[in-house]
Amino acid sequence: MSINLFEYATRNKLRFPSARGELTVEQLWDVPLRSRDEFNLNSIAKTASKAWKDASEENFVETTKTPEHTRRELALELVKYVIEAKLADEAADKKRAENKLEKERLLKILAEKQAGALSELSEKELQARIAALE
């Protein structure tokens, strides 16, 4: 049975140390990926990684995980999941903005071509089109 990260986090009341105090799972979504100070997901992930490594004392004989080891490992995985999701959102937003700019450029060129095609019509053709609009 695989563990649902969010179910585990909420049932076990996981908290994530940050520069502004401990955060809940829900609050992780409000933390920026990057910032000028230490309040960002990268810093939180580094802290979670260090805590996990500290709990993962190297042992070549005993390979079972302690509950604390599992707790810290899943906390790190959860922070990494939030980071990946926010990076995917960031990439999608960037792609959407690029597509919008490209569409605007294409529409501008299309309007210019249509105006050029209209300017090539004869006087008689223009009058006929104007009359058809009335």
N, C-alpha and C positions, 0 to 999 in steps of 0.2 A: 504494500500500500504506500503510495507516495504521499508526502506531506504537503498540504496546501500551505504555502508560506503565510498568506494573510490570515488564515484560520489559526495557525500556530501562533502568530504574532499577537492576535487579539486575545486568544484564550490565555496566553502566558504573559500578557501585558508587557510586551517588549518595549523597551525605551532605548532611545539612541542619543548618546551624549553629543552635544554640539557646543559651539562657542556661546550660545544663548540659553544653555540649559538642556535638560532632557526633553526629547521630542517623542511624540507618539507616531504610530505608523501613518495616520492621516496627515500629520503635520509634515512628514517627509515630502509630500507632494507639493507643499508650498515653499520648500527650500530651493533656491536657485542652483543651477548646475555650476555656475561660476560666479564669483564675486571678488571684490577687492579685499574684503576682510576674510576671516576664517569661517564665516557662516555660509557654507556651501556644501553640496552633496559630496564633492570630492573629499573634503576634510572629514566629513562624517564617515565615508567609506574607509578612509585611511585609519581612523580611530577604531572602527569595527574590525578591520583587518588585523590591526595590532592586537586587539583583545582576543580575536580568534587564534592568532599565532601564540599568544601567551597561554591560552587554555590548551593548546595542542602541543603539550610537551612531547618531545620525541621519545618514543618507546617502541623498541623493536620486538618486544615479547607480548605486551598487552596491546591489542589493537582495538579493543572496544572503546566506544566513545562515551564519555561521561555526559550526564544531562547538561552540564554547563558548557561543554564543548559543542554539543548539538545546538544549544541555545545561541551561542555566539556565531556558529557557522551559519545558522539560518538567518540571524540578524544581518550578517554580511551579505548573504544572498538576496535578502529583501532590499537592502540599499542598492545593490547592483541592479536589481530588477527595476527599481524606480529610475535609476540613472539611464538604463537602456530605453525605458519607455519615454523618458523626457528627451533623450537624444533622437529617438524616432519621430517624436512630435516636432522637434526642432527641424529635422530634415524635411518632413512633410510640409511644414510652414514655408521653408526656403523654396522648395519645389513649387508650391502653390504661388508664391510671389514671383518666381521666375516665369511661370506659365502665364500669369496675369500680364507681366511686362511684354512677353512675346506676343500675346493676343492683341494688346494695344498697338504694338508696332505693325502687326499684320493688318489690323483694321484700318490703321492710318494709310498704309500702302494701298489697300483695297479701295478706300475712299478716293485717293489720288487717281488711281487707274479709272475708276468709274467717272470721275470728273473729267479726266482726259478723254474718255470715250464720248461723253456728252458734248465736249467742246468740238469734237470732230464732226458732229452732225451738221447737216446743212441747215440753212435758215428755214427752209420749207419743212424739214423734218422736225425742227424745234417747235415751230408754230403748230404743227399737227399734234405733237405731244402735249403742248400747253392746252390746246383746244380739248383734247381728250380728258384733261384733268378738271375742266370746268363743268 
